[in-house]
Amino acid sequence: MPIDDKNFEDELRALLAAGRKIEAIKQYRAATGAGLAEAKNAVEALERAQSLQSVDSPFENEILSLLEQGRTFEAIRLYRKKTGVGLKEAKDFIESLAADQSVVAPSKSGCLGVVLLLVLVPLAAIVLGCGKADQQNAAVSPSKQPTLAVIRR
C-alpha cells in the first residue's frame, strides 16, 4: 500500500483518534517496510496533523551521519529539502530521530573551553587562597587579633 494513498492516511488517523498509536505504527511499518524509528516519526508527524513523509534508509543514514558529526543544522536543512516540511517539523523530526537512534553529537568545547579553563583555575586558586587566610586568622589567639577601639567623646 503506498503511503500517498489517502485511505491509508485516513486509516492511520482513525487509529490515532481511537488512541491506538502502536497499531498505527505497526500498520505503517507493514505497508512501507520502514524501520521502527522511521514509522514512529511518520505516525507522530501524522498525529501533529501533517501528511505522511517517507524517509528512505539511505537518506536516513545520511541524516544520521550528519548528526553524528554534530552537523544538526545541515541535517535539518537536508530533511526540509527532501520532504518539503516546515522548519519546526523538520527540527522535531531530526531531534526525534537522534533520540530514537541514540545519536550523540561530538563535543565541541574548542577555544571557549580553553579560555574558561584559563580563567576559572586561577580564580578558584584565589578564592581557595582567601579561604585559607581566613582560617589562619581564626586560629590566632584572641589577644593577638586586632580589636576595634570605641572612641567616646
C-alpha positions as CSV (number, residue, x, y, z in Angstrom):
1,M,0.0,0.0,0.0
2,P,1.6,3.3,-1.0
3,I,1.9,5.9,1.7
4,D,0.5,8.6,-0.7
5,D,-2.8,6.7,-0.6
6,K,-5.4,9.0,1.2
7,N,-7.3,6.0,2.5
8,F,-4.1,4.7,4.2
9,E,-3.6,8.1,5.9
10,D,-7.3,8.1,6.9
11,E,-6.9,4.6,8.5
12,L,-3.9,5.7,10.5
13,R,-5.7,8.9,11.6
14,A,-8.7,6.8,12.7
15,L,-6.3,4.6,14.8
16,L,-4.7,7.6,16.3
17,A,-8.1,9.1,17.2
18,A,-9.0,5.9,18.9
19,G,-5.8,6.0,21.0
20,R,-4.2,3.1,19.1
21,K,-0.9,4.6,18.2
22,I,1.1,1.4,18.4
23,E,-1.2,-0.3,16.0
24,A,-0.9,2.7,13.6
25,I,2.9,2.4,13.8
26,K,2.7,-1.4,13.1
27,Q,0.4,-0.8,10.1
28,Y,2.8,1.9,8.7
29,R,5.7,-0.5,9.0
30,A,3.8,-3.3,7.3
31,A,2.7,-1.0,4.5
32,T,6.1,0.7,3.9
33,G,8.7,-1.7,5.2
34,A,10.1,1.2,7.3
35,G,12.1,0.7,10.5
36,L,10.6,1.3,13.9
37,A,12.1,4.8,14.4
38,E,11.0,5.9,10.9
39,A,7.5,4.5,11.3
40,K,7.1,6.1,14.8
41,N,8.3,9.5,13.4
42,A,5.9,9.3,10.5
43,V,2.9,8.4,12.6
44,E,3.8,11.2,15.1
45,A,4.0,13.6,12.2
46,L,0.6,12.5,11.1
47,E,-0.6,12.9,14.7
48,R,0.6,16.5,14.6
49,A,-1.7,17.0,11.6
50,Q,1.0,16.7,8.9
51,S,0.9,14.4,6.0
52,L,3.0,11.3,5.9
53,Q,6.6,11.7,4.7
54,S,8.7,8.8,3.8
55,V,12.3,8.7,4.7
56,D,14.2,6.0,2.8
57,S,17.0,4.2,4.5
58,P,20.0,5.7,2.6
59,F,18.5,9.2,3.3
60,E,18.1,8.3,7.0
61,N,21.7,7.1,7.1
62,E,22.9,10.4,5.5
63,I,20.9,12.3,8.2
64,L,22.3,10.1,11.0
65,S,25.8,10.6,9.6
66,L,25.4,14.4,9.7
67,L,24.0,14.2,13.3
68,E,27.0,12.1,14.4
69,Q,29.3,14.7,13.1
70,G,27.5,17.4,15.1
71,R,26.0,19.0,11.9
72,T,22.4,19.2,13.1
73,F,21.6,22.3,11.1
74,E,22.7,20.6,7.9
75,A,20.6,17.5,8.8
76,I,17.5,19.7,9.3
77,R,18.2,21.6,6.0
78,L,18.6,18.4,4.1
79,Y,15.4,16.9,5.6
80,R,13.4,20.0,4.7
81,K,14.8,20.0,1.1
82,K,13.8,16.3,0.6
83,T,10.4,16.3,2.3
84,G,9.2,19.9,1.9
85,V,8.2,20.2,5.6
86,G,8.5,23.4,7.6
87,L,11.4,24.3,9.9
88,K,9.7,23.2,13.2
89,E,8.5,19.9,11.7
90,A,12.0,19.2,10.4
91,K,13.6,20.1,13.7
92,D,11.2,17.9,15.6
93,F,11.8,15.0,13.3
94,I,15.6,15.3,13.4
95,E,15.6,15.6,17.2
96,S,13.2,12.6,17.5
97,L,15.4,10.6,15.1
98,A,18.5,11.4,17.0
99,A,16.9,10.4,20.3
100,D,15.5,7.2,18.8
101,Q,18.8,6.2,17.4
102,S,20.8,7.4,20.5
103,V,22.9,9.7,18.4
104,V,25.2,11.9,20.4
105,A,26.9,14.7,18.6
106,P,30.6,15.1,19.3
107,S,31.5,17.6,22.0
108,K,32.9,20.9,20.7
109,S,34.5,22.8,23.6
110,G,37.1,24.5,21.3
111,C,38.6,27.8,22.3
112,L,35.9,28.7,24.7
113,G,36.7,25.7,26.8
114,V,40.3,26.6,26.9
115,V,39.6,30.2,27.8
116,L,37.2,29.2,30.6
117,L,39.8,26.8,31.9
118,L,42.5,29.5,31.9
119,V,40.2,31.9,33.7
120,L,38.5,29.6,36.2
121,V,41.5,27.8,37.5
122,P,43.4,30.9,38.7
123,L,40.1,32.3,40.0
124,A,39.5,29.1,42.0
125,A,43.0,29.3,43.4
126,I,42.5,32.9,44.6
127,V,39.2,32.0,46.2
128,L,40.6,29.0,47.9
129,G,43.7,31.0,49.0
130,C,41.5,33.6,50.6
131,G,39.6,30.9,52.5
132,K,42.9,29.6,53.9
133,A,43.9,33.1,55.1
134,D,40.6,33.4,56.9
135,Q,41.1,30.1,58.6
136,Q,44.6,31.1,59.7
137,N,43.3,34.4,61.1
138,A,40.7,32.5,63.1
139,A,43.4,30.3,64.5
140,V,45.3,33.3,66.0
141,S,44.6,33.7,69.7
142,P,42.0,36.3,70.7
143,S,44.7,38.5,72.4
144,K,46.6,38.8,69.1
145,Q,43.6,39.6,66.9
146,P,43.1,43.2,66.1
147,T,40.4,44.9,68.1
148,L,38.3,47.9,67.4
149,A,38.5,50.6,69.9
150,V,35.4,52.6,70.6
151,I,36.1,56.3,70.9
152,R,33.8,58.2,73.1
153,R,33.5,62.0,73.1
